[in-house]
Amino acid sequence: MTYAESDESNKSKNEHPIPLGGIGCFRERLKEVMTNTGARAFARNCGLSEGAIRSYLSGETFPTLDRLAQIAHANKVDPMWLAFGAPALTQVREDEDYAYIPLYDARCSAGNGTWNERSRVLVNLSFTCYSLRKKGLTPSELACLRVDGDSMTGLLEDGDTVMIDQRRNTLEGEGIYVVLLDEHLYAKRLQRQFDGSVLIISHNKEYKEMTVPKDRLAELHIVGRVVWAGGWMI
């Protein structure tokens, strides 16, 4: 899970997927698409790293064609216009019935680093907009990742997929959260204690509970609350 994102291809580093004459304009079109959205939120919505977006904005690197299409699709703009400024030949249709939530290659209980900056999108999972609205969820704030190991077995099995709401990144009450602690991701039940400490609980009783004392709570980074989980029955 720890690796730097690169937009290099097998071609010479002097070659770019966008004609050199249109690079400056590309940056301006990218800024136009971003409007007032910050680089981090914009990158998350596109399924790319914040570093990649900042690199495109600075002109240090330029997106490959697949990533150009990824940015265009996430923001409902024509990729030809984004790349070259050409007028759209077809209108990109917005799907009003389904929202597509990125599934990252990060796994809970494994790997190092901040997952949404260093992980890659494997696929987008479709959920009905109605079901998400019914739960008060905003698609752009959701992300999916997979469970690794048996510490939550009986509730979350090895290989299951969980969806997290990244807006809910503070302990709002006992529940299942994805947390980053000591540079590792965990899907665990969090429970606040009377002394201000937080108890990290595994569903599998073979794993001991962990306590984060009040004076070390800053080291417990809550990525988001688990709002959905699914997995194979066979």
Beta strands, then each sheet from edge to edge (+ up, - down):
strand 1: 98-108
strand 2: 121-128
strand 3: 142-147
strand 4: 161-165
strand 5: 175-181
strand 6: 184-192
strand 7: 198-201
strand 8: 210-212
strand 9: 221-230
sheet 1: 2+ 1- 3- 4+ 9- 5+ 6- 7+ 8-
end
